[in-house]
């Protein structure tokens, strides 16, 4: 697991719901521990690869809660490794990992440069884990050139919280270069920092970002699962295990055919779910101007959280009339369509031509034609 960001609160929610979301997100580690301790799942090691907490100094009650959960794993005989990330960075004097270093359950990575942090036998196989805790002022802000690896048989794993092959501006995280990692020849590399699941072959092994499990926003929706790696003796089997998280979904609605805001409101009620979070994207060419804030006010009580994106293109009659005066392609188009509307034999045909006018104009608006 990585990027649980426990202790995070959504500022976009009202106070009561903000607390509900924080508390339910903070139960995520317990759910994962329950899964790991279920005998049928046969889990023998748990890697938490950075950003377990939202920040480096979480409240004491949350620290106690997390230590209790990790202790359950240790007491049951599981190997537990915690790697500090960039949100819960170890650099700061008040870092949770500095204040609780001595009693932290399992193996806490504290070294600022890559080292062998675990050497243990599991099911008759030697396991070697290499890692580091990014430490400002010590860890290089440039990609590290060398990573250690013992020249001995066994399973060699890397565990790093950082940006793999990312060439953007430094974001106070560990830059990782797949070519340099490949030289170490790790059998598997557990990564954290990117919130979306991804896999990449690196040398003889595979590097995997499990992604952030839980939802933060519709731009950072989480994966909804933890990643379980099974080593069969010759290969790795990767399985993503679904965790119970609050429902969230995206819906796109073409509102071209709606005559009024009331009709749109009634249609949106079909998505109503007071326990779910919805991102509603409105597209098309409506016959009326959508008042997004008004629509949210009307629908908000029917959802735990509602977000509306208005991507529809509305053309007011006055705007259409002004376009019709232009000596342009779109001006000629509007003039011809207006003429056809006047000659329409039925009301239904008029509506159809109006939609054709709006959709055609929207297409022209997206072109280079003048």
FIBAVO-523305 format. One line per 3 residues: number of its first residue (from 1); for each residue x negated, y negated, z negated of C-alpha. Coordinates in nm, 2 decimals, always signed. Example, Ala and Ser with C-alpha at 12.3 -4.5 7.8 and 13.67 -1.06 7.14 Angstrom:
% residues 2
1) -1.23/+0.45/-0.78 | -1.37/+0.11/-0.71
This chain:
% residues 370
1) +0.00/+0.00/+0.00 | -0.10/-0.36/+0.04 | +0.05/-0.71/+0.02
4) +0.33/-0.64/-0.24 | +0.30/-1.00/-0.35 | +0.47/-0.93/-0.68
7) +0.59/-1.24/-0.87 | +0.69/-1.42/-0.55 | +1.01/-1.62/-0.54
10) +1.20/-1.75/-0.24 | +1.22/-2.13/-0.27 | +1.50/-2.14/-0.01
13) +1.75/-1.97/-0.24 | +1.94/-2.13/-0.52 | +1.81/-2.05/-0.87
16) +2.03/-1.76/-0.96 | +1.96/-1.57/-0.64 | +1.59/-1.67/-0.65
19) +1.56/-1.49/-0.98 | +1.75/-1.19/-0.85 | +1.51/-1.16/-0.55
22) +1.20/-1.20/-0.76 | +1.32/-0.93/-1.01 | +1.42/-0.68/-0.74
25) +1.09/-0.73/-0.55 | +0.90/-0.68/-0.87 | +1.05/-0.33/-0.90
28) +0.87/-0.23/-0.58 | +0.57/-0.08/-0.74 | +0.78/+0.13/-0.98
31) +0.97/+0.27/-0.68 | +0.64/+0.36/-0.51 | +0.51/+0.52/-0.84
34) +0.82/+0.72/-0.88 | +0.77/+0.85/-0.53 | +0.40/+0.93/-0.59
37) +0.48/+1.12/-0.91 | +0.76/+1.34/-0.76 | +0.60/+1.69/-0.75
40) +0.74/+1.77/-0.41 | +0.55/+1.47/-0.25 | +0.21/+1.61/-0.36
43) +0.04/+1.26/-0.38 | -0.31/+1.27/-0.53 | -0.44/+0.92/-0.47
46) -0.29/+0.57/-0.45 | -0.47/+0.28/-0.28 | -0.35/-0.07/-0.34
49) -0.55/-0.28/-0.09 | -0.51/-0.64/-0.19 | -0.24/-0.89/-0.28
52) -0.07/-0.68/-0.54 | +0.03/-1.01/-0.69 | +0.15/-1.33/-0.52
55) -0.13/-1.53/-0.70 | -0.44/-1.48/-0.91 | -0.27/-1.57/-1.24
58) +0.07/-1.39/-1.26 | +0.28/-1.42/-1.58 | +0.18/-1.19/-1.87
61) +0.51/-1.00/-1.87 | +0.45/-0.90/-1.50 | +0.09/-0.79/-1.57
64) +0.21/-0.57/-1.85 | +0.48/-0.42/-1.63 | +0.23/-0.34/-1.35
67) -0.03/-0.20/-1.58 | +0.24/+0.03/-1.73 | +0.32/+0.16/-1.38
70) -0.04/+0.22/-1.28 | -0.10/+0.39/-1.62 | +0.18/+0.64/-1.53
73) -0.03/+0.74/-1.22 | -0.35/+0.77/-1.41 | -0.19/+0.97/-1.69
76) -0.06/+1.21/-1.43 | -0.41/+1.26/-1.30 | -0.39/+1.06/-0.98
79) -0.68/+0.86/-0.84 | -0.58/+0.49/-0.85 | -0.78/+0.22/-0.67
82) -0.69/-0.15/-0.69 | -0.86/-0.39/-0.45 | -0.81/-0.77/-0.52
85) -0.69/-0.97/-0.22 | -0.70/-1.33/-0.12 | -0.37/-1.43/-0.30
88) -0.48/-1.25/-0.62 | -0.84/-1.33/-0.57 | -1.10/-1.23/-0.83
91) -1.31/-1.54/-0.78 | -1.12/-1.76/-1.03 | -1.21/-1.75/-1.40
94) -0.84/-1.70/-1.49 | -0.79/-1.43/-1.23 | -0.58/-1.14/-1.36
97) -0.85/-0.90/-1.27 | -1.11/-1.09/-1.47 | -0.89/-1.12/-1.78
100) -0.78/-0.76/-1.77 | -1.08/-0.60/-1.62 | -1.17/-0.37/-1.91
103) -0.82/-0.22/-1.96 | -0.71/-0.21/-1.59 | -0.57/+0.14/-1.52
106) -0.77/+0.34/-1.26 | -1.05/+0.20/-1.05 | -1.06/-0.18/-1.02
109) -1.29/-0.30/-0.74 | -1.50/-0.59/-0.87 | -1.81/-0.60/-0.65
112) -1.84/-0.90/-0.41 | -2.03/-0.70/-0.14 | -1.93/-0.36/+0.00
115) -2.03/-0.07/-0.22 | -1.94/+0.29/-0.29 | -1.67/+0.24/-0.56
118) -1.53/+0.59/-0.60 | -1.70/+0.93/-0.57 | -1.46/+1.20/-0.68
121) -1.35/+1.56/-0.59 | -0.99/+1.62/-0.50 | -0.87/+1.97/-0.41
124) -1.23/+2.09/-0.37 | -1.33/+1.81/-0.13 | -1.56/+1.52/-0.21
127) -1.40/+1.18/-0.16 | -1.60/+0.87/-0.12 | -1.43/+0.52/-0.11
130) -1.62/+0.20/-0.01 | -1.48/-0.14/-0.09 | -1.53/-0.49/-0.22
133) -1.34/-0.78/-0.38 | -1.37/-1.09/-0.18 | -1.55/-1.34/-0.41
136) -1.58/-1.71/-0.30 | -1.94/-1.83/-0.30 | -2.08/-1.47/-0.29
139) -1.90/-1.28/-0.02 | -2.00/-1.40/+0.33 | -1.74/-1.60/+0.51
142) -1.88/-1.45/+0.83 | -1.82/-1.09/+0.93 | -2.04/-0.86/+0.74
145) -2.29/-0.67/+0.95 | -2.34/-0.36/+0.74 | -2.12/-0.13/+0.55
148) -2.26/+0.15/+0.33 | -2.20/+0.52/+0.38 | -2.36/+0.81/+0.20
151) -2.51/+1.07/+0.43 | -2.33/+1.36/+0.27 | -2.04/+1.58/+0.36
154) -1.69/+1.49/+0.24 | -1.42/+1.24/+0.32 | -1.55/+0.88/+0.36
157) -1.28/+0.61/+0.33 | -1.30/+0.23/+0.36 | -1.06/+0.01/+0.17
160) -1.07/-0.36/+0.26 | -0.84/-0.66/+0.23 | -0.92/-0.88/+0.53
163) -0.87/-0.99/+0.89 | -0.98/-0.73/+1.14 | -1.11/-0.88/+1.47
166) -0.93/-1.21/+1.41 | -1.09/-1.51/+1.57 | -0.88/-1.78/+1.42
169) -0.97/-2.04/+1.16 | -1.10/-1.89/+0.84 | -0.81/-1.85/+0.59
172) -1.02/-1.77/+0.28 | -1.01/-1.40/+0.35 | -1.26/-1.13/+0.44
175) -1.35/-1.13/+0.81 | -1.38/-0.77/+0.94 | -1.54/-0.67/+1.27
178) -1.44/-0.33/+1.41 | -1.78/-0.28/+1.58 | -1.96/-0.33/+1.25
181) -1.72/-0.10/+1.07 | -1.76/+0.16/+1.34 | -2.13/+0.19/+1.26
184) -2.05/+0.31/+0.91 | -1.85/+0.60/+1.05 | -1.57/+0.60/+0.80
187) -1.31/+0.88/+0.85 | -1.03/+0.64/+0.76 | -1.00/+0.27/+0.67
190) -0.72/+0.14/+0.45 | -0.66/-0.23/+0.52 | -0.45/-0.51/+0.37
193) -0.38/-0.87/+0.46 | -0.17/-0.84/+0.78 | +0.20/-0.80/+0.69
196) +0.29/-0.60/+1.00 | +0.21/-0.23/+1.04 | -0.07/-0.16/+1.28
199) -0.32/+0.11/+1.37 | -0.66/+0.09/+1.55 | -0.93/+0.34/+1.62
202) -1.26/+0.23/+1.46 | -1.55/+0.45/+1.53 | -1.47/+0.81/+1.45
205) -1.18/+0.71/+1.23 | -0.86/+0.51/+1.22 | -0.80/+0.17/+1.05
208) -0.44/+0.12/+0.93 | -0.26/-0.19/+0.80 | +0.05/-0.05/+0.61
211) +0.21/-0.40/+0.62 | +0.40/-0.57/+0.35 | +0.68/-0.35/+0.23
214) +0.92/-0.62/+0.11 | +1.10/-0.91/+0.28 | +0.98/-1.26/+0.23
217) +1.15/-1.44/+0.51 | +1.28/-1.37/+0.86 | +0.93/-1.47/+0.99
220) +0.78/-1.23/+0.74 | +1.04/-0.95/+0.71 | +0.83/-0.67/+0.58
223) +0.82/-0.31/+0.70 | +1.05/-0.15/+0.44 | +0.81/+0.14/+0.38
226) +0.49/+0.26/+0.22 | +0.23/+0.46/+0.42 | +0.14/+0.81/+0.32
229) -0.18/+0.97/+0.46 | -0.22/+1.35/+0.46 | -0.56/+1.50/+0.54
232) -0.52/+1.85/+0.68 | -0.89/+1.93/+0.68 | -0.95/+1.82/+1.04
235) -0.72/+1.53/+1.10 | -0.51/+1.26/+0.94 | -0.13/+1.27/+0.95
238) +0.03/+0.93/+0.90 | +0.39/+0.91/+0.77 | +0.58/+0.59/+0.67
241) +0.81/+0.65/+0.38 | +1.12/+0.43/+0.36 | +1.16/+0.23/+0.03
244) +1.49/+0.09/-0.09 | +1.49/-0.29/-0.02 | +1.76/-0.55/+0.03
247) +1.92/-0.53/+0.37 | +1.83/-0.79/+0.62 | +1.91/-0.80/+0.99
250) +1.90/-1.02/+1.30 | +2.19/-1.08/+1.52 | +2.21/-1.27/+1.86
253) +2.54/-1.40/+1.97 | +2.62/-1.55/+2.31 | +2.87/-1.82/+2.24
256) +2.94/-1.91/+2.60 | +3.29/-1.76/+2.59 | +3.41/-1.93/+2.27
259) +3.65/-2.22/+2.31 | +3.62/-2.37/+1.96 | +3.41/-2.37/+1.64
262) +3.70/-2.19/+1.46 | +3.68/-1.91/+1.71 | +3.30/-1.88/+1.66
265) +3.35/-1.88/+1.28 | +3.61/-1.60/+1.30 | +3.38/-1.39/+1.52
268) +3.08/-1.43/+1.28 | +3.29/-1.29/+0.99 | +3.25/-0.95/+1.14
271) +2.89/-0.96/+1.01 | +2.99/-1.05/+0.65 | +2.80/-0.87/+0.38
274) +2.75/-1.04/+0.04 | +2.45/-0.82/-0.03 | +2.27/-0.88/+0.30
277) +2.05/-1.14/+0.45 | +2.13/-1.24/+0.81 | +1.95/-1.44/+1.07
280) +2.20/-1.54/+1.34 | +2.07/-1.67/+1.67 | +2.33/-1.85/+1.88
283) +2.26/-1.85/+2.26 | +2.44/-1.94/+2.58 | +2.62/-2.25/+2.71
286) +2.91/-2.34/+2.47 | +3.20/-2.57/+2.56 | +3.15/-2.75/+2.23
289) +2.86/-2.89/+2.02 | +2.78/-2.64/+1.74 | +2.74/-2.81/+1.40
292) +2.50/-2.57/+1.26 | +2.50/-2.70/+0.90 | +2.88/-2.70/+0.90
295) +2.89/-2.34/+1.02 | +2.64/-2.23/+0.75 | +2.86/-2.40/+0.49
298) +3.17/-2.21/+0.61 | +2.99/-1.87/+0.62 | +2.73/-1.89/+0.34
301) +2.95/-1.73/+0.07 | +2.99/-1.42/+0.28 | +2.62/-1.34/+0.27
304) +2.34/-1.31/+0.01 | +2.15/-1.54/+0.24 | +2.23/-1.68/+0.59
307) +2.00/-1.85/+0.84 | +2.14/-1.98/+1.17 | +1.92/-2.07/+1.47
310) +2.10/-2.26/+1.74 | +1.94/-2.18/+2.07 | +2.25/-2.26/+2.27
313) +2.26/-2.53/+2.54 | +2.55/-2.77/+2.51 | +2.62/-3.03/+2.78
316) +2.87/-3.30/+2.69 | +3.11/-3.42/+2.96 | +2.95/-3.77/+2.95
319) +2.61/-3.61/+3.01 | +2.75/-3.40/+3.30 | +2.90/-3.71/+3.45
322) +2.57/-3.89/+3.43 | +2.39/-3.60/+3.60 | +2.64/-3.61/+3.88
325) +2.52/-3.96/+3.97 | +2.16/-3.84/+4.01 | +2.00/-3.80/+4.36
328) +1.86/-3.46/+4.25 | +1.91/-3.09/+4.30 | +2.09/-3.07/+3.96
331) +2.30/-3.38/+4.05 | +2.41/-3.22/+4.38 | +2.49/-2.89/+4.19
334) +2.71/-3.07/+3.93 | +2.89/-3.26/+4.20 | +2.97/-2.95/+4.40
337) +3.08/-2.76/+4.09 | +3.31/-3.05/+3.98 | +3.46/-3.04/+4.33
340) +3.53/-2.67/+4.31 | +3.68/-2.71/+3.96 | +3.93/-2.96/+4.10
343) +4.03/-2.72/+4.37 | +4.07/-2.42/+4.14 | +4.41/-2.26/+4.17
346) +4.44/-2.13/+3.81 | +4.34/-2.23/+3.46 | +4.14/-1.90/+3.43
349) +3.95/-1.99/+3.75 | +3.87/-2.34/+3.61 | +3.73/-2.19/+3.29
352) +3.52/-1.95/+3.49 | +3.38/-2.23/+3.71 | +3.31/-2.44/+3.40
355) +3.10/-2.16/+3.26 | +2.93/-2.11/+3.59 | +2.85/-2.49/+3.59
358) +2.70/-2.48/+3.24 | +2.50/-2.16/+3.30 | +2.37/-2.29/+3.63
361) +2.27/-2.62/+3.48 | +2.10/-2.44/+3.19 | +1.90/-2.24/+3.45
364) +1.80/-2.56/+3.63 | +1.70/-2.72/+3.31 | +1.45/-2.44/+3.26
367) +1.30/-2.48/+3.61 | +1.07/-2.72/+3.78 | +1.33/-2.83/+4.04
370) +1.41/-3.20/+4.05
